[in-house]
Amino acid sequence: MPADAPAAPADRDPHVLRRTEGRAGLLTLDRPRAINALTHPMVRALDAALADWADDPAVATVVLRGAGERGLCAGGDIRAIHDDARAGGDIRAIHDDARAGGTATAAFWRDEYRLNARIARYPKPYVALMDGIVMGGGVGVSAHGSVRVVTERSRIAMPETGIGFVPDVGGTWLLGRAPGELGTHLALTGAQIGAADALLTGLADHHVPAAALDALTADLTRLPVEEALARHTTAPAPGVLAERRAWIDACYAAPTVEEIVDRLLDSGVPAAKETADTLLTRSPTALKATLAVLRAVRAVDSLEAALDLEYRASCAALTGHDLVEGIRAQVVDKDRNPRWSPATLAEVTDADVARHLAPAPGGDLGLAGA
């Protein structure tokens, strides 16, 4: 019979369902009306469950799922980020205690990124069922796992540049290691990909039909992961990135965003021109900061170091103009007409970009040296 795992009340959240069944610990994100978007208490609850189960001999495998039919997780609660950024706050105040003072968003990021690192280093199989929408923070709680399962319904993206932000939750680490320049393309455009392209880019490991997820979960409660997967994995439908690889690699190898756009426009490939048009709707500051962070992350040797760099960029965005404006346009007012400042790539200065790579007020996460 399923049994609740013990935990202090502070480590529980009603939107994270936690139970053990057989040999598995089952975690379900349960905010289906919000496509299971992550709140700070949800992050803490996930972290507490993983900490408890890491040394529990009764738990051999951890399985992460999302409630409802729409997706595993649409990301973080960006309305809360919008409100916090508008209100302002002293980011330095959360350096020593992520729960006391300072901006609530910076504190949320510190705990979220630590959770991402825990997932990546988890000592037991961590199976993420990446069904439906998996974006932003949803990628952070799934794609760092040791076993990533996608379905024909999977729609995976790091869409941050569309809200004036930079891919975080270790997204630059994952995308920076995709073949060729596919990760650069996905980071800058925020394009959604399906199962085959998630497998190609290294964001997923296995394809299982959505109709078989319940049976897979049941098998994971009684069988080793490899044996359970062998019963259900199938080949996905073809993706689109493999056939676009040539022009993506050629165009995104350019040293600047401006030249990337020029190469896309000059390529003679209709899909490349459409991509250039998409880039020109994104936050110019976010585009340039994303390219800088992505390339800086390629030079580091661990996810933890990448998360430190992303935390710097996130804190810089929190005190800038475009993050508030992007969330307003996409989520709050929904007019889909953000007024970026600076408004063009040419107006974004080197200093604007450098600010996103500078140490965060109060210091970095410190994960790389932990």
N, C-alpha and C positions, 0 to 999 in steps of 0.2 A: 504494500500500500504506500502511496506517496506520503512523505513526511516533511513538514516544514523544518528547515535548518535553523538552529538557534542563532539569534543575533540580538544585540542591544537595540531598543526602539529607535535610537538615533540613526541606526544603520538600515532602517527599513523605509520603504516608500511604497505607497499604494499602487504606483504605476510600474513597479518592477515586481513581477510575480516570481517567487523563488521556491523551488521544491526539489526534493530528491526522489528519484524513482529508479529502482534497481541499481545499476552501477553508474547512473548519470545524475549530474546536477543540472536542472532545467531552469533557465532564466528567460522570462518573457517580458518584453517591453509592452506595456499595456496602456497606451494612450492612442487608441485607434483613430479617434476623431482628429488628432493632430499628426497622424501617420507616425505615431510613437516618437515624436520629437523629444530630445533629451532635455531635462531640467537638471539643475545642480543636485537636488536630492536623489534623482535617479542615478546620476553618476556615482554618488557616494554609496548608494545601495548596491550597485553593480560591483564596485570596488570591494565592499565589505564581503559580499558573497564569494568573490574570487579569493580573497584573503582567507576566509574560513575554509574553503574547499581545497585550497592548495595542499594542505597537509592532512586532509581527511581521507583515511584509507578506504572509506566506503564510496567515495566519489572517484571514478576512474576517468570520466569524460564530462566536460561541460558543454552544454548546448544552448546557444542564444537564438531566440526566435522573436518575431514581432506579432502582436495581436492584430486581428482584422485582415482584410483582403488587400489593402492598398500597399503595404510595404513593411520592411523591417524597421526602418527609421529614416525620417526625412531630414535629420540633422539636429542642430541645437535649437533651442527656443529663441529665434532671432527677434521676436517682438520684445522679449526681455532685454536682449542686447541693445536694441534700439532705444528703449526707455532709459537704460543705464547710461548709454553714451550721451544721450541728450542731457541727463542730469549731471554728468561729470563726476569727479571723485579723484582721490589721490591714489594712483596705482601703487605707489611705493608702500602704502600702508598694509598691503596684503603680502609683502615679501616673507614675513616671518610666520604669519598665521593666515592662511587662505580663507578662514571663516570670520575674521575680525577686521572690520573697517575697510577702507579703500573701496574700489569699485567691485560690485557683485560679479560683473562679467569677468574681470581679470582673475578673481578668485575661482570662478567656475572653470576658466581655462586651465588654471594650474592643476586643479583636481582632475579635469577631463584628460589632459595630456599625460598626467601620471597614470591614469587608468589605461590609456592607449599603450604606454610602455609596459605596464603589467601584463596586458593581454599578449603583447609580442613576446614576452619572456615567460609566459605561463608554463609551469612544469608538466602540465597534463594536456591531452588533446582538447582544444577549444574549437568547437564546431559552430560556425556562424551560418545560419540559413538566410542567405541574402536574396530573399524572394521579394519581388515588387520593387518599390522605390527604396534606394539605399544611397543617401546623399550626405555630403559633409560629415557631420558627427556620426552618422550612421556608418560611413566607411571606416571611421576611427574605431568603432566598437566591433567591427567585423573583419575588415581586410588585413588586420594585423594578427588575426588568429592563425593557428596552425592548419586548420581545415576550413576552407571557404567554399560554400556550396551556392551555386546560382541556379536559376530556373529560367524557363522561357519567358517569364514575366519580369525578370530582373531589369531594372533601369538604374544604372549606377553612374554617379557624377560627383565631381567636386565643382560646384557652380559659383564659387565665391566671388569671382571677378564681376559677376553680374549684380552684386550688391555692394561693390566697393571694398571688397575684402580680399585676403590672400588665402589660398588653400592651406589648411592647418590639420590638426589631429594626425600628424604624420603623413598627410597626403602628398607633400612634396617628396618625402622619402620614397613612397611607393611609386609615384609617377616618374620620379627621377631615375628609377631603375627599370622602367618599361623599355622595350626594344626601340632603338633609334630615338626619334623625336616624338613618338606617339604620346608620351607623357606630357611633353611640353604643349602639344596640341590640346590635350584634354584639360590641362591646368589653365591655359589661357582662355579657351573658349567656354569651358564648363559644360561641354557636350555630354549628353547621356549616351551610355553604351549598354548593349545587351550582353547576354551570356558568353557568346563566342569571343567578343572583343574583351570582355573581362578576363577570360582565360588567356588570351593572347598577350595582354598587357601585364599579367601577373597579379591582378587584383582578385583572382579566384582560382580554385583548383579543380573543381568538379561541377558537372552539370547533372541535375536531377529534376525530372518533371515535377511541376508544382503539385500535381495530384498525388505524388508519392512522398511528400514531405512528412505527412503524419506517420506513414509506415516506416520511413527512415528514422524518425525520432523514436518510435517504439523499438526499433531494432537497436538503436544506440543505447537504450536503457538496459540491454541484456547481452550485447555482443561487442567485441572490439571494433574500433572505428573502421579499420580497413575491411573487415568482413561485412559490416553493415552497409558501407558504401558500395561494395561490390554487388550488392543485391539490387541497387537502384540507379546507378550512374548510367547516363546515355550520352550520345553525341548531341551537341547543340545545333541549332540552325546556323547557317553561315552568318558571319558578321560583315562589317563594311571596312574596317581599318586595314586589313591585310592588303586589299586591292588599292587602297589610298596611300600605302606606306611610302611609295616613291616620292610623291610630291610633298607629303608631310615631312619626310626627312630632309628633303632639299630646302624647303622653305623655312622650317623652324630651326635650322642650323644657323640662321643669320644671327649676328651679334646683338641686334637691338629689335625691339618690338616694331619700330617704324620699318626696318628692313624686312622683317617677317611679313608685314602687311604688303609691302611693295612686291615681294617675291610671290605672294599668293595672288595678287592682282595681275602680275605679269606672266603667270604660269601657263595661261591658256586653258586651264582646267576649270570647268564650270563649278565643280564642288569646291575648289580652292578659292575662287572668287566669292562664293557664298560665305565661306569661312572668314575671309577678310571683312566682308560686310558685317558679320557677327562680331568680330573683334572690335570693330569701330563703334559698336553699341555698348561695350563694356567700359568700366571705369578706367580712364587712361592711367591714373596713378596706380590702381590695383594691377593693371597689366604689367607695368614696368617693375613694380615691386615683386610681383609673382615671378617674373623671369629672373630677377636678381636672386631671390631666395631659392628658387629651383636650382639654379646653377651653383649657388653657394653650398646647397645641400649635397650636390654631387661630389663635393670635395671632402665631406665628413665621413666618418667610418661607422656611425651608429645611428639608429633611430633616435636615441636619447639626445644626441647632438643636434639632429635635425629638429626635434621638438623645441629645443632651446632657441634655435633660429626662428622657428615659426612663432614662438611666444613673443619674441621681439617684434616681429611684423604685426602680430595681432594687437599688441598693446599700442603700437604706433597707429594702426588703423582706428583703434578705439578713440583716439584723441584727434582724428582727422575729420574732414568734411564728408567724404564719400560714403562711409559705412552707414551713417545715419540716413543720408539721402537715398542710398540704394535700397535699404530696408523700407523706408517710407514709400518709395515708388513701387516696389514689388509686393510688399506685404501689407503695409498700413493703409495707404490710400489706393493702392493697386491701379494707379494711372499708367504704369509701365513707361514712364517718361522721366527718368532720373536726370537731374541737372548736375552733372559732374563738375567739380572744380579742383584743379584745372580742367578745362573742357576738351582739350586736345592733347595728343601725345607730345606734340612739340612744346607745349607749355609745361610739361612735367620736368622739373629740373633734377640734376644729379643729387642735389641736397634732399629733394623730396624722396628719392629712392633710398638714399643712404640712411635716412631716418628710420626706415623699416628694418635695417640691419644693425642699428645701434643697440647696445644693451638696454633692456627694459628698465624703467624706473624701479628701484628697489632690488634689481638684480634678476638674473636669469633663473630658470627652474632649477638648475643644478643637477639635472638627471644624468648628464654625461659623466659626471665625476662620482656618481653614487655607486 
